[in-house]
Amino acid sequence: MRVLIVDDEPLARRRLAALVEESGLAEVVGEAPNGLDALTAVTGLAPDVVLLDVRMPGMDGLEAARHLAKLDAPPAVIFTTAYDEHALAAFEARAVDYLLKPVRLERLAAALERAAVLRAGRAALTPALASGRRRHVSALVGGALRLLPVADVLYFQADHGYVSAVAVDQRLLIEDPLRALEDEFADEFVRVHRNALVNLAAVQGLERDDEGNSVIAFHGIATRLVVSRRLLGTVRRRLRGR
């Protein structure tokens, strides 16, 4: 099997690589220092297994696993970490195993054997049910995984059963329902209409359109979103409290 090692500590990556080689069950085809680089590496290297640290800068392992799950043929994920408090979230992400550092050869070998069985059975990784708030939203576009930082999203908008994440220079069609996005990003976004959530940090202010509706004006784009009368009070309070 082909293995990608993801860890922000070079020494930890070297040790894992040595253990993989010693196991005789797989070969290391690449390394990455964080979850974001891991997603790029997976696209290019197509590993069968990802040895994934949990706590890393930029994008942690739990979020990376959620994005990997959207691939047509996702790799098996084995989490490697010095912390045991993430075990529940890891197994909700259908991780093959959860190895505590320092990783022992026999535990790694057992996890790789389990991954081989899953690979033979063509088992697919499924998205995490509860692994914390993401820093990116993602979508599969033309067979490749595209990411959009949540901080860059001006608004999420639902239309005919689809949800778009809209930034200044791009629009990404994502699978997440609007209600789930509202729950996940409640501290950063506010619902302004039954079909739209806006990023509070991206709002320039409230204006009136030609028909007398209250509308959201954004920094950087000319688009305006209508605020429903029912939600106007809440929107005003959230904007004042930014």
C-alpha positions as YAML, in Angstrom:
chain: A
units: angstrom
residues:
- id: 1
  name: MET
  ca: [0.00, 0.00, 0.00]
- id: 2
  name: ARG
  ca: [1.01, 3.59, -0.62]
- id: 3
  name: VAL
  ca: [1.23, 5.73, 2.52]
- id: 4
  name: LEU
  ca: [1.21, 9.51, 2.99]
- id: 5
  name: ILE
  ca: [2.53, 10.76, 6.36]
- id: 6
  name: VAL
  ca: [1.06, 14.03, 7.67]
- id: 7
  name: ASP
  ca: [2.60, 15.61, 10.78]
- id: 8
  name: ASP
  ca: [3.90, 19.08, 11.58]
- id: 9
  name: GLU
  ca: [6.98, 17.68, 13.32]
- id: 10
  name: PRO
  ca: [9.76, 16.47, 10.98]
- id: 11
  name: LEU
  ca: [11.11, 14.08, 13.61]
- id: 12
  name: ALA
  ca: [7.70, 12.45, 13.99]
- id: 13
  name: ARG
  ca: [7.43, 12.04, 10.21]
- id: 14
  name: ARG
  ca: [10.86, 10.39, 10.03]
- id: 15
  name: ARG
  ca: [10.01, 8.01, 12.85]
- id: 16
  name: LEU
  ca: [6.72, 7.01, 11.26]
- id: 17
  name: ALA
  ca: [8.42, 6.50, 7.91]
- id: 18
  name: ALA
  ca: [10.95, 4.18, 9.54]
- id: 19
  name: LEU
  ca: [8.15, 2.21, 11.22]
- id: 20
  name: VAL
  ca: [6.22, 1.86, 7.96]
- id: 21
  name: GLU
  ca: [9.34, 0.54, 6.24]
- id: 22
  name: GLU
  ca: [10.05, -1.83, 9.14]
- id: 23
  name: SER
  ca: [6.50, -3.21, 9.01]
- id: 24
  name: GLY
  ca: [7.00, -4.43, 5.44]
- id: 25
  name: LEU
  ca: [3.30, -3.76, 4.76]
- id: 26
  name: ALA
  ca: [3.48, -0.49, 2.87]
- id: 27
  name: GLU
  ca: [5.72, 2.15, 1.29]
- id: 28
  name: VAL
  ca: [5.86, 5.85, 2.08]
- id: 29
  name: VAL
  ca: [5.15, 7.88, -1.07]
- id: 30
  name: GLY
  ca: [5.09, 11.35, 0.46]
- id: 31
  name: GLU
  ca: [4.93, 13.62, 3.48]
- id: 32
  name: ALA
  ca: [3.04, 16.79, 4.42]
- id: 33
  name: PRO
  ca: [3.35, 19.17, 7.40]
- id: 34
  name: ASN
  ca: [-0.36, 20.02, 7.79]
- id: 35
  name: GLY
  ca: [-3.84, 19.13, 6.65]
- id: 36
  name: LEU
  ca: [-3.99, 21.70, 3.85]
- id: 37
  name: ASP
  ca: [-0.79, 20.42, 2.23]
- id: 38
  name: ALA
  ca: [-2.03, 16.87, 2.76]
- id: 39
  name: LEU
  ca: [-5.09, 17.50, 0.59]
- id: 40
  name: THR
  ca: [-2.87, 18.71, -2.24]
- id: 41
  name: ALA
  ca: [-0.53, 15.74, -1.79]
- id: 42
  name: VAL
  ca: [-3.41, 13.25, -1.85]
- id: 43
  name: THR
  ca: [-4.59, 14.62, -5.18]
- id: 44
  name: GLY
  ca: [-1.15, 14.15, -6.72]
- id: 45
  name: LEU
  ca: [0.02, 10.96, -5.02]
- id: 46
  name: ALA
  ca: [-3.22, 8.97, -4.63]
- id: 47
  name: PRO
  ca: [-2.14, 7.17, -1.44]
- id: 48
  name: ASP
  ca: [-4.07, 4.18, -0.10]
- id: 49
  name: VAL
  ca: [-3.49, 5.23, 3.51]
- id: 50
  name: VAL
  ca: [-2.92, 8.57, 5.24]
- id: 51
  name: LEU
  ca: [-1.18, 8.61, 8.62]
- id: 52
  name: LEU
  ca: [-2.69, 11.81, 9.95]
- id: 53
  name: ASP
  ca: [-1.72, 13.84, 13.00]
- id: 54
  name: VAL
  ca: [-4.61, 15.62, 14.73]
- id: 55
  name: ARG
  ca: [-3.17, 18.88, 16.05]
- id: 56
  name: MET
  ca: [-1.45, 20.83, 13.27]
- id: 57
  name: PRO
  ca: [-1.32, 24.51, 12.24]
- id: 58
  name: GLY
  ca: [-3.36, 25.77, 9.30]
- id: 59
  name: MET
  ca: [-5.72, 22.82, 9.10]
- id: 60
  name: ASP
  ca: [-5.92, 20.05, 11.67]
- id: 61
  name: GLY
  ca: [-6.27, 16.37, 10.93]
- id: 62
  name: LEU
  ca: [-9.94, 16.10, 11.79]
- id: 63
  name: GLU
  ca: [-10.92, 18.78, 9.28]
- id: 64
  name: ALA
  ca: [-8.62, 17.28, 6.65]
- id: 65
  name: ALA
  ca: [-10.37, 13.92, 7.10]
- id: 66
  name: ARG
  ca: [-13.74, 15.54, 6.44]
- id: 67
  name: HIS
  ca: [-12.49, 16.98, 3.15]
- id: 68
  name: LEU
  ca: [-10.81, 13.71, 2.13]
- id: 69
  name: ALA
  ca: [-14.13, 11.96, 2.60]
- id: 70
  name: LYS
  ca: [-15.53, 13.84, -0.41]
- id: 71
  name: LEU
  ca: [-13.10, 12.23, -2.84]
- id: 72
  name: ASP
  ca: [-14.46, 9.54, -5.15]
- id: 73
  name: ALA
  ca: [-11.90, 7.06, -3.79]
- id: 74
  name: PRO
  ca: [-10.81, 8.41, -0.39]
- id: 75
  name: PRO
  ca: [-7.77, 6.90, 1.32]
- id: 76
  name: ALA
  ca: [-8.04, 5.07, 4.60]
- id: 77
  name: VAL
  ca: [-7.14, 7.36, 7.50]
- id: 78
  name: ILE
  ca: [-5.12, 6.32, 10.53]
- id: 79
  name: PHE
  ca: [-4.83, 9.10, 13.10]
- id: 80
  name: THR
  ca: [-1.55, 9.46, 14.99]
- id: 81
  name: THR
  ca: [-1.51, 11.84, 17.94]
- id: 82
  name: ALA
  ca: [-0.14, 12.47, 21.41]
- id: 83
  name: TYR
  ca: [-3.64, 13.33, 22.67]
- id: 84
  name: ASP
  ca: [-6.43, 10.90, 23.42]
- id: 85
  name: GLU
  ca: [-9.31, 13.38, 23.74]
- id: 86
  name: HIS
  ca: [-9.96, 13.38, 19.98]
- id: 87
  name: ALA
  ca: [-10.61, 9.66, 19.73]
- id: 88
  name: LEU
  ca: [-14.41, 9.96, 19.56]
- id: 89
  name: ALA
  ca: [-14.30, 12.51, 16.73]
- id: 90
  name: ALA
  ca: [-11.73, 10.38, 14.92]
- id: 91
  name: PHE
  ca: [-13.91, 7.28, 14.96]
- id: 92
  name: GLU
  ca: [-16.95, 9.33, 13.96]
- id: 93
  name: ALA
  ca: [-14.82, 10.13, 10.90]
- id: 94
  name: ARG
  ca: [-14.64, 6.36, 10.30]
- id: 95
  name: ALA
  ca: [-10.91, 6.31, 10.94]
- id: 96
  name: VAL
  ca: [-9.29, 2.91, 10.51]
- id: 97
  name: ASP
  ca: [-7.42, 3.37, 13.78]
- id: 98
  name: TYR
  ca: [-6.28, 5.93, 16.33]
- id: 99
  name: LEU
  ca: [-2.67, 5.52, 17.41]
- id: 100
  name: LEU
  ca: [-1.21, 7.35, 20.40]
- id: 101
  name: LYS
  ca: [2.37, 8.60, 20.18]
- id: 102
  name: PRO
  ca: [4.95, 7.26, 20.54]
- id: 103
  name: VAL
  ca: [3.54, 4.87, 17.95]
- id: 104
  name: ARG
  ca: [4.60, 1.25, 18.46]
- id: 105
  name: LEU
  ca: [5.46, -0.98, 15.52]
- id: 106
  name: GLU
  ca: [2.94, -3.69, 16.41]
- id: 107
  name: ARG
  ca: [0.08, -1.17, 16.69]
- id: 108
  name: LEU
  ca: [1.00, 0.45, 13.39]
- id: 109
  name: ALA
  ca: [1.23, -2.93, 11.68]
- id: 110
  name: ALA
  ca: [-2.20, -3.90, 12.98]
- id: 111
  name: ALA
  ca: [-3.68, -0.62, 11.72]
- id: 112
  name: LEU
  ca: [-2.09, -1.07, 8.29]
- id: 113
  name: GLU
  ca: [-3.42, -4.62, 8.06]
- id: 114
  name: ARG
  ca: [-6.88, -3.32, 8.88]
- id: 115
  name: ALA
  ca: [-6.52, -0.68, 6.19]
- id: 116
  name: ALA
  ca: [-5.54, -3.40, 3.71]
- id: 117
  name: VAL
  ca: [-8.69, -5.34, 4.52]
- id: 118
  name: LEU
  ca: [-10.84, -2.23, 4.03]
- id: 119
  name: ARG
  ca: [-9.07, -1.43, 0.78]
- id: 120
  name: ALA
  ca: [-9.68, -4.94, -0.50]
- id: 121
  name: GLY
  ca: [-13.35, -4.57, 0.39]
- id: 122
  name: ARG
  ca: [-13.47, -1.12, -1.25]
- id: 123
  name: ALA
  ca: [-14.78, 0.48, 1.92]
- id: 124
  name: ALA
  ca: [-15.08, 4.23, 1.66]
- id: 125
  name: LEU
  ca: [-14.34, 6.83, 4.27]
- id: 126
  name: THR
  ca: [-17.47, 8.81, 5.26]
- id: 127
  name: PRO
  ca: [-17.61, 12.38, 6.54]
- id: 128
  name: ALA
  ca: [-17.21, 13.15, 10.20]
- id: 129
  name: LEU
  ca: [-20.49, 13.74, 12.02]
- id: 130
  name: ALA
  ca: [-19.02, 16.03, 14.62]
- id: 131
  name: SER
  ca: [-15.42, 17.13, 14.42]
- id: 132
  name: GLY
  ca: [-15.59, 20.79, 15.29]
- id: 133
  name: ARG
  ca: [-15.82, 23.97, 13.27]
- id: 134
  name: ARG
  ca: [-13.99, 23.97, 9.95]
- id: 135
  name: ARG
  ca: [-11.71, 26.65, 8.58]
- id: 136
  name: HIS
  ca: [-12.58, 25.75, 4.99]
- id: 137
  name: VAL
  ca: [-15.55, 24.56, 2.98]
- id: 138
  name: SER
  ca: [-14.89, 22.21, 0.09]
- id: 139
  name: ALA
  ca: [-16.39, 20.69, -3.03]
- id: 140
  name: LEU
  ca: [-15.37, 18.15, -5.63]
- id: 141
  name: VAL
  ca: [-14.98, 19.97, -8.96]
- id: 142
  name: GLY
  ca: [-13.95, 18.02, -12.02]
- id: 143
  name: GLY
  ca: [-12.60, 15.24, -9.85]
- id: 144
  name: ALA
  ca: [-10.38, 17.61, -7.85]
- id: 145
  name: LEU
  ca: [-10.98, 18.93, -4.35]
- id: 146
  name: ARG
  ca: [-11.45, 22.70, -4.20]
- id: 147
  name: LEU
  ca: [-11.20, 24.56, -0.90]
- id: 148
  name: LEU
  ca: [-12.49, 27.97, 0.11]
- id: 149
  name: PRO
  ca: [-11.45, 29.49, 3.46]
- id: 150
  name: VAL
  ca: [-14.51, 30.25, 5.58]
- id: 151
  name: ALA
  ca: [-13.00, 33.65, 6.40]
- id: 152
  name: ASP
  ca: [-13.18, 34.52, 2.68]
- id: 153
  name: VAL
  ca: [-16.85, 33.57, 2.33]
- id: 154
  name: LEU
  ca: [-19.06, 36.66, 2.06]
- id: 155
  name: TYR
  ca: [-22.28, 34.69, 2.22]
- id: 156
  name: PHE
  ca: [-23.86, 31.26, 1.84]
- id: 157
  name: GLN
  ca: [-26.98, 31.18, -0.33]
- id: 158
  name: ALA
  ca: [-29.43, 28.35, -1.04]
- id: 159
  name: ASP
  ca: [-31.16, 28.14, -4.41]
- id: 160
  name: HIS
  ca: [-33.23, 25.25, -5.75]
- id: 161
  name: GLY
  ca: [-31.78, 22.77, -3.30]
- id: 162
  name: TYR
  ca: [-28.15, 23.81, -3.78]
- id: 163
  name: VAL
  ca: [-25.95, 25.96, -1.54]
- id: 164
  name: SER
  ca: [-23.29, 28.32, -2.87]
- id: 165
  name: ALA
  ca: [-20.38, 29.70, -0.87]
- id: 166
  name: VAL
  ca: [-19.67, 33.12, -2.38]
- id: 167
  name: ALA
  ca: [-16.39, 35.03, -2.06]
- id: 168
  name: VAL
  ca: [-15.22, 38.19, -3.81]
- id: 169
  name: ASP
  ca: [-13.66, 36.27, -6.69]
- id: 170
  name: GLN
  ca: [-15.32, 32.87, -6.69]
- id: 171
  name: ARG
  ca: [-18.48, 30.89, -6.08]
- id: 172
  name: LEU
  ca: [-18.30, 27.28, -4.87]
- id: 173
  name: LEU
  ca: [-21.26, 24.91, -4.99]
- id: 174
  name: ILE
  ca: [-21.13, 22.85, -1.78]
- id: 175
  name: GLU
  ca: [-23.09, 19.93, -0.37]
- id: 176
  name: ASP
  ca: [-23.65, 21.34, 3.13]
- id: 177
  name: PRO
  ca: [-27.27, 22.30, 3.95]
- id: 178
  name: LEU
  ca: [-27.80, 25.90, 5.02]
- id: 179
  name: ARG
  ca: [-29.12, 24.88, 8.44]
- id: 180
  name: ALA
  ca: [-25.98, 22.87, 9.21]
- id: 181
  name: LEU
  ca: [-23.79, 25.80, 8.14]
- id: 182
  name: GLU
  ca: [-25.79, 28.12, 10.38]
- id: 183
  name: ASP
  ca: [-25.22, 25.84, 13.37]
- id: 184
  name: GLU
  ca: [-21.52, 25.32, 12.65]
- id: 185
  name: PHE
  ca: [-20.64, 28.97, 12.01]
- id: 186
  name: ALA
  ca: [-23.13, 30.66, 14.34]
- id: 187
  name: ASP
  ca: [-20.46, 32.94, 15.85]
- id: 188
  name: GLU
  ca: [-19.36, 34.32, 12.48]
- id: 189
  name: PHE
  ca: [-22.47, 34.26, 10.28]
- id: 190
  name: VAL
  ca: [-26.02, 35.49, 10.71]
- id: 191
  name: ARG
  ca: [-29.13, 34.43, 8.82]
- id: 192
  name: VAL
  ca: [-30.58, 37.38, 6.91]
- id: 193
  name: HIS
  ca: [-33.20, 35.49, 4.92]
- id: 194
  name: ARG
  ca: [-34.54, 31.95, 4.79]
- id: 195
  name: ASN
  ca: [-32.10, 31.29, 1.94]
- id: 196
  name: ALA
  ca: [-29.00, 33.22, 3.04]
- id: 197
  name: LEU
  ca: [-26.32, 33.50, 5.75]
- id: 198
  name: VAL
  ca: [-23.86, 36.38, 5.73]
- id: 199
  name: ASN
  ca: [-20.38, 36.73, 7.18]
- id: 200
  name: LEU
  ca: [-20.61, 39.51, 9.79]
- id: 201
  name: ALA
  ca: [-17.01, 40.56, 9.14]
- id: 202
  name: ALA
  ca: [-17.77, 41.07, 5.44]
- id: 203
  name: VAL
  ca: [-20.76, 43.39, 5.95]
- id: 204
  name: GLN
  ca: [-20.25, 47.07, 5.15]
- id: 205
  name: GLY
  ca: [-23.66, 48.02, 6.47]
- id: 206
  name: LEU
  ca: [-27.43, 48.06, 6.00]
- id: 207
  name: GLU
  ca: [-28.98, 50.04, 3.15]
- id: 208
  name: ARG
  ca: [-32.42, 50.59, 1.58]
- id: 209
  name: ASP
  ca: [-33.14, 49.50, -1.97]
- id: 210
  name: ASP
  ca: [-35.53, 51.20, -4.41]
- id: 211
  name: GLU
  ca: [-38.43, 49.14, -3.09]
- id: 212
  name: GLY
  ca: [-37.79, 50.09, 0.54]
- id: 213
  name: ASN
  ca: [-36.28, 46.74, 1.55]
- id: 214
  name: SER
  ca: [-33.39, 46.57, 3.99]
- id: 215
  name: VAL
  ca: [-30.39, 45.07, 2.20]
- id: 216
  name: ILE
  ca: [-26.91, 43.93, 3.21]
- id: 217
  name: ALA
  ca: [-24.02, 45.80, 1.55]
- id: 218
  name: PHE
  ca: [-20.68, 43.97, 1.44]
- id: 219
  name: HIS
  ca: [-17.07, 45.06, 1.30]
- id: 220
  name: GLY
  ca: [-15.57, 44.41, -2.13]
- id: 221
  name: ILE
  ca: [-18.64, 43.52, -4.23]
- id: 222
  name: ALA
  ca: [-21.74, 45.29, -5.53]
- id: 223
  name: THR
  ca: [-24.11, 42.44, -4.65]
- id: 224
  name: ARG
  ca: [-26.85, 43.26, -2.15]
- id: 225
  name: LEU
  ca: [-28.88, 40.70, -0.19]
- id: 226
  name: VAL
  ca: [-32.39, 41.43, 1.06]
- id: 227
  name: VAL
  ca: [-32.95, 41.08, 4.81]
- id: 228
  name: SER
  ca: [-36.32, 39.64, 5.72]
- id: 229
  name: ARG
  ca: [-38.47, 41.78, 8.02]
- id: 230
  name: ARG
  ca: [-38.70, 38.93, 10.52]
- id: 231
  name: LEU
  ca: [-34.92, 38.74, 10.88]
- id: 232
  name: LEU
  ca: [-34.09, 42.46, 10.64]
- id: 233
  name: GLY
  ca: [-33.96, 43.02, 14.41]
- id: 234
  name: THR
  ca: [-31.61, 40.09, 14.92]
- id: 235
  name: VAL
  ca: [-29.37, 41.21, 12.06]
- id: 236
  name: ARG
  ca: [-29.11, 44.73, 13.48]
- id: 237
  name: ARG
  ca: [-28.18, 43.40, 16.94]
- id: 238
  name: ARG
  ca: [-25.53, 41.08, 15.51]
- id: 239
  name: LEU
  ca: [-24.02, 43.88, 13.42]
- id: 240
  name: ARG
  ca: [-23.87, 46.21, 16.43]
- id: 241
  name: GLY
  ca: [-22.18, 43.50, 18.47]
- id: 242
  name: ARG
  ca: [-19.39, 42.78, 15.97]
...
